[in-house]
Amino acid sequence: MTTWTTADIPDQSGKLVIITGATGGLGLETALVLAAKGAEVVLAARNPTKGAEAERLIRARHPGADVRFDLLDLGDLASVAAFADRQLTAGRPIDILINNAGVMALPTRQTTADGFEMQFGTNYLSHFALTGRLLPLLTQAQARVVQLSSMAHRGGRILLDDLNYEKTAYKPWPVYQQSKLAMLMFAIELDRRSQAQGWNLTSAAAHPGFARTDLIANGPAQSGAGGLMMAAGRLLQPWISHSAADGALPTVMAATLPQVRGGDYYGPQGVMEMKGPPGPAEIKPQAHDAEVARRLWAESERLTSVRYG
């Protein structure tokens, strides 16, 4: 497993892949790999200018790549519904859905267009709604669905009575940890429900380790979150981090490895899973709490008004 590289990816010709947040960072690196392998790739993101730039970059590196941008703002459930409706109208079965987009440790509490706390709403709730709305196309293709979690899930807990931190004092890291724990629990619970309902999905998750992207610059670096930890991280970055391209490999593995099973989780294989070649990752016990996952699912359906099946 530790010798796996992009050369081991099977041909993806004929497959339709949707990647959220694919105009930069991990999402763009994932799109580059899958486009090179012949997949038809939809770059689902909120900035058309960056979308056009991402399309040009991918085609420059891989002439003839089948790639296109489609507008998706995960901070607005109306945009999620509109995006899903366009896919449903087209009627093309979706082979791979990668729920990659996210925000990290925003310095102050912000809200989405629907009033959800921004990290929980963007990282998790909108992906929950998107997957549910696309379910008919995913089941037609017996799709692979990949949720992007994080090492941060290890310290996370789900505040079922205050998911949007309306009563609890807002702190950037605990809120981020909750959102990424929710994503991992979503992957595992989606697998449970797929098996029970006969949806024939393969639901997995991945994390990038400590990848050098602009996610930190747009979140923790602005807030000063972590203080000494952030300063130490910057000092040690050359030794404990890897590139965005390497950070995308666990996601690509989860999306394409033929032997992936429902509920699998992939990440870097180095010390503390911060960097290194991709392979199986550690799932902390709270992510396997089936009762919390059931209640989180029910609350997510209520908040988004999206009901599966």
Secondary structure, 3 states (H helix, E strand, C coil): CCCCCHHHCCCCCCCEEEEECCCCHHHHHHHHHHHHCCCEEEEEECCHHHHHHHHHHHHHHCCCCEEEEEECCCCCHHHHHHHHHHHHHHCCCCCEEEECCCCCCCCCCCECCCCCEHHHHHHHHHHHHHHHHCHHHHHHCCCEEEEECCHHHHHCCCCCCCCCCCCCCCCHHHHHHHHHHHHHHHHHHHHHHHHHHCCCCEEEEECCCCEECCCCCCCHHHHCCCCHHHHHHHHHHHHHCEEHHHHCHHHHHHHHCCCCCCCCEEEECCHHHCCCCEEECCCCHHHHCHHHHHHHHHHHHHHHCCCCC
